[in-house]
Amino acid sequence: MQIPDDTYDAILKMFLSNYETRIMLMIIRKIGNGKSSAVISLDEFVDATKIKPAHVCHSLVKLKERNIVSEMSFGSMTSYGINSSTTWRSNITMKLTQDQVEKYEKNFKEFWNDYPLKMFEADARVLYMNLMADGVLPKELDDAEEGMIRLYVNRAKKTLDQLDETMFPYPTNFLKRDKWRDYLQYRNLKIKSL
């Protein structure tokens, strides 16, 4: 079975994490033309994508939860396929309208531009949008980001320009599991003079 063009169009519009995208591309590559699924081992996923086994498994679970990927087990072998894009569920909660996603995309870009460590942007975008869907306000994340920067500047006894960006948490770690809330208390912290 050839992957239809509308499926590729849907992939381009989805908020997929880096790992999810690589897993999907691996499945599409293995399916090739004329097949609806392909047997792929965990080792094959790891070898082809260079993603750790635990992350491969987690990404596959997420893709299956959203009905993007199908899975069938035959004893010790597992076959994977790509479902019709009409059945996919967004990983951004359905509580957000398209207008809200567009609005929050602007907020995310501001957040991203201000964040000191620029890594894993696509994954951070998904986490950010899900927080918006859960009712977190962009101002709360901005305040938490400011608090985190103030805390790290004070701890290092340097100016922000003097700090190595790798001293800051990954944006994905900042946004996960409400970790960002830990920094709200520091948003009014006075920067110590050097």
RANORHU-V820085 format. One record per run of one state. SS is the DSSP state (H for helix, E for strand, C for the rest). FROM is the first residue (numbers start at 1). TO is the last residue. If there is no record, write none. Layout:
BEGIN
ss=SS from=FROM to=TO
ss=SS from=FROM to=TO
END
This chain:
BEGIN
ss=C from=1 to=4
ss=H from=5 to=13
ss=C from=14 to=17
ss=H from=18 to=31
ss=C from=32 to=37
ss=E from=38 to=39
ss=C from=40 to=41
ss=H from=42 to=49
ss=C from=50 to=52
ss=H from=53 to=65
ss=C from=66 to=68
ss=E from=69 to=74
ss=C from=75 to=76
ss=E from=77 to=82
ss=C from=83 to=84
ss=H from=85 to=87
ss=C from=88 to=97
ss=H from=98 to=114
ss=C from=115 to=120
ss=H from=121 to=133
ss=C from=134 to=137
ss=H from=138 to=156
ss=C from=157 to=159
ss=H from=160 to=162
ss=C from=163 to=164
ss=H from=165 to=167
ss=C from=168 to=170
ss=H from=171 to=186
ss=C from=187 to=194
END
